[in-house]
Amino acid sequence: MKYWIDTEFIEHPWSIELISIALVAEDGREFYAESSEVDWSRASQWTLHTVKPQLSGPAMSREAIGYGVMGFTHGDACPVFWGYYPAFDWVALTWLMGGMNDLPLHFPQLCLDIRQWAMALDDAPLPVQEGAKHHALADARWTKAAWTALKALDPHGAERRCADRPF
């Protein structure tokens, strides 16, 4: 099953602090969680003015969020994750599990990138995001919409998935 992911976070050198995470599943289910462990004193003014006002809670521990992600993907033997510029999103997700080496064995070790796919298609246009932006759930929904637009141009590319883990 495919999952479209987005996170909001506070970024500092050697640190990505999760604020919120969302996953939209291919079957229409959605997962959204906010962290209760955010150190807002480390946030940029942009994050304080753009992301924080959109949070609606209730917030939970990062550990509980990790268990929530596991429960949301439970039973899926071959999940495929897609994001938009997802490098930091993927790190934030893997840290919810402990780290890359702690991911469940059926999880891939990377998140596929909508932006890279669009670039490979000669900078194919992506849909304009309407409504909320920089809210993890709204952005994950938009990522699914962008994936759908690219699938219309490249049906074969939409079926990409990561090879099995080598161990």
N, C-alpha and C positions, 0 to 999 in steps of 0.2 A: 504494500500500500504506500501511496505517496503522502508526504506530510510537508506542508509549507510552514516555515518557521520564521519568527522574528523575535528579537529581544530589544529591550531598552537597557542601557547600562551606563555606568560611570567608568570612563577609561582614564587610566594613568599608566605611565611606564611600568611594566611588569605586573599590571593589574587590570582586570575587567570585573567590575562589580555589578552583578545582576540587579536590575530594578524590576523588570517584568519580562515575561516570556509568553509567547503564544504559539500554538500549533493548530493548523487547520488540516484535517484529514480528508483524504480523497472521498470518503463515504459521507462527508458533511459534518462530522463531529468537530467540535472545537474545544481546545484547552487553553485557559488563560490563568496566569497566576502572577501575583505581585510579591516581592520579597519584603519581609519585615525586618531585614538585617541591613538595610541601606544606610550608609554613612553619608548623609546629605551634605556634611561639611566638605566633602571631597568633590562635590558636583560643580560643574561649570555653571555660569550664569545662564547659558543657553539651556542646559538640562533643567535647571530650577524653574525657568520661565516657560519652557516648551513641553517637557515630559511630565514633571511632577504634578502640574495642575490637572492632568488628564487621569491620574490614578484614582481609582474608586474603591479599592480594597474589596474584601478584607485581605490583609497581607498574611503571609505565612513564612516559615523558615525555609532556607534554601534546601535543607534536607527534605522537608515535606514537599517542596516543589519537585525535587528529584523523584521522589516516590510517586508524585502525581503524573509526571511525564512517563514513568515506567508503567503505571496503571493505564494511562491513555493509549500507549502503544502495545500493551500486553496482548499476546496471542498473534502478533504480526511477526511471522518468521523472516521477512525480508523487507524491512522498512526502507524507504527511499526519502531522503530529506532534500528539500529545495529551499533556497533563500535568495535574497537580493543583496549582493555584497556580503555574504554570510560568514566571513572568516571569524569575526568576533562573536557572532551569534553562536557559531558551532563551538567555539572555546567555552563560552558561557554554559551551553548545554552540557558539554562533556564534563565540566567542573561540577555540575550538579550530581554527576555519577561518581565523582572522585577525581577523574582525569581520563585522558584518552585510553589508557590501558585498563581502565575500570569499566568501560562501556560494556554492555551486554554483548556477548559474542555474535549475536545475530544483527547487531547494529553495524552500519558501515563506519569507516573511520574518517569520512568526509561528508560535507554537505554540498550538493550540486548548486551551481551558481546561475541564476536567471540572467544576470548581467553578462556573464561570459558567454552564455548561449546566444543572447541577442547580438553580441559583438561578432560571434562566429557566423551569424546570419547577416553580415554586412550592416551592423548597427540597426537591426530591425526595430521599428518603433514599438514602444510599450504603451499600454493604456495610461491615461492620465488618472491619477489617484484622486477620487472625489472624497470629500468629508475629512474625517480626522486623519492626521499624519503624525508620525512619531508616537504612536500608540501601538504596542506590540500586536494586539489582535487586529486592528484595522490594517496594519502593514502586512501581517501574514495573509489576510484576506486579499489584499492587493497583489501580493506575490503570487497567489494562486491564479488571480485574474491575468497577471502578466504571463505566467506559465501557459495558461489557456490560449492567449493570443499567439505565443510562439509555437504552440502545438499546431495551430492552424497553418503555420508556415512550414513546419518541420515535424510531421507526425512521428518519424523515426526517432528524432532527438528527444521527444517527450518520454520515450521509454528507456532512457538511460538509467543505469543503476550501477552501483559499485560492485566490483568483483568480490567474491568471498574473501574474508580475512585469512591471511596466510598461516594462522596458527590455531 
